[in-house]
């Protein structure tokens, strides 16, 4: 009779001759480092980690990897800006680790542009409802999320912002 083996045993037996190349190992280490940094940034935003604890954990990561992952931290913070989650926490982190006034200025400009465009679109929808459907009143509240024209306009604004943010990110320097 044959031996009964688990699925994991079978897979391990079939893949025991496979190994990662040096490039794959470096790529995997970078991906894991970026995930760790994203997790730390999220914990800071959630208030689970204070900035001094974040610095300690980043220093530990630096010791393990041999170099401070500046680019990874900057990328993680830029993602937060791009996701419009730039509250005070992301601004504080950027200001604590980097000279990133250009990135914050681009983000502020983007937020203002989105607010103005949203107000303009809401006014247009209300006007359309009043003129076309004879619906008016203080309880009329346009749902921008359901408006295809607004979604398109916002995507266009975001595309310009992403381009500007990438240029601003190139000018950022690390504070020591």
N, C-alpha and C positions, 0 to 999 in steps of 0.2 A: 504494500500500500504506500501511496505517496504521502508526503508530509503536508500538513495543513498549515498554510502561511497566511498572514494578514496581507491586506492590500499594500500597506506601507512596506512590508518586507519584500514584496514582489517588486515594487517600484525602486526601492533601494538597490536591490540586486541588479536590476536592469540598467541603472544609471551610475553604478559604482565606478565605471571607467571615465565618466565625464568630469571635467573640471573647468573652472573659469580661467580665462586668459588674464593676463595682468591688466589689460585695458578694461575688461569686463569687471574686474575687481575694483578698479579705481572708479569706474562709472557707478557701480553699485554702492560704494562707500559715499560718493557724492550725493546720490539719490537719498540714501539713508540720512546723511547729514542735513540735507534740505528738509526732509520730513521732520527731523528732530527740531530744527530751528522753527519751522512752521508751527509745530506743536507748542514750543516755548512762547512764541509770539501770541498764539491763541490763548494760552494760559495767562499771559500778562494782560491781554485785552479783557479776559473774563474776570480778572482780579484775583486769580488763584496764586499768582507769583508776583512778588514785588520786583522792582527794577534791580535792586542789589542781588536778589536771588537769581534773576535772569543773567546778570553779569557773571555770577559764580558758575552757573551752568554752562554759559558760553565759554568761559575760561577752561572748564573741564573738557568741553568738546574740542577746544583749541589744543589742549595738551594731548588729547588722544589722537587728533588728526595731524598735529604738527604745525598747523597754520590756522590763524583765525579766519573763520569763514565769512569774511566781510561781504563778498558778493552774494552769498546765500542769504545772509541777513537782510541785505539791501533788497534782494529779489522778493523775499517774503513780505517785507514792509511795502514794497511797490505793489505787490499783488493786493494787499489790503487797501491801498489807495485806489487801485483800479476797481476793487469790489465796492467802493464807496463806503468802506467801513472806517474811514479816517476820522475817528473821533479824537478826543484828546489823547487817548492811549497811544495810537499810532504816531501822532505828532510828537508826543513825549519821547517815544522810542527813537524816532528819527533824529530828534534834537539831542538825545543823549549819546548816540553812537556816531552820528554823521553830521557834517555841515550840509544840510539838505534843504536850505531855504528855497532853492529853485523848484524842488519837487513839491513842496508845500504850497508855493505860489501857483504852480500849475494846477494843483488840486483845488485850491480855493477858486481860481478862475473857472474851472470846470463846474464846481458846485453852483457858482453864481449863474453861469450860463444855463445850466439845467433848470435852476429855479425860475429864471426869466422865461425860458422857452416853455416850461410847464404852465406858468401863469398865462402866457399868451395863448397857448393851446386850450387851456380851460376856458378862457374868455371867448375864444372862437367857438367852442362846443356849446357854451351857454347861448351865444348869439344864434347859432344854427338851430338850437332847440326852440328859441323864442320865435324866430322868423319862420322856420319850416314846420314846426309841430305845435306852435303856440303854447309851449310849455315854459313857464317862468315861475319865479318865486325864490324865496330864500332857502328852500329845501332842495333846490336843484344842485346836485353835486356831481360833476363829471367824473367818470371812472377812467382815468388816463391809462391804467393798465390794460384796459380792454380796447383802447383806441389804436388802430393799426398805424394811423398817421403819426401819432405820438411815439410809438415804439420805433418807427423808422427814423424819425427826427432824433430821438435819443441815441440810437445806434450811430448815426452820423456824428453827433456831438462826441460820443465816446470814442469813436475811431480817431478823431482829431486829438482828443485828450490822450489816448494811448500813445500816439506818435510824439506829442509834446512831452509826456512823462518819460518816454524812453530817452529823448534828448536830454532832459533835465537829470535823469539818473546818471548819465555819463559824466556830468559835472560834479557829482557828489564826492566828497572826500571824507575819510575816516578821521574822527576826533580821537586823540590819544590822551 
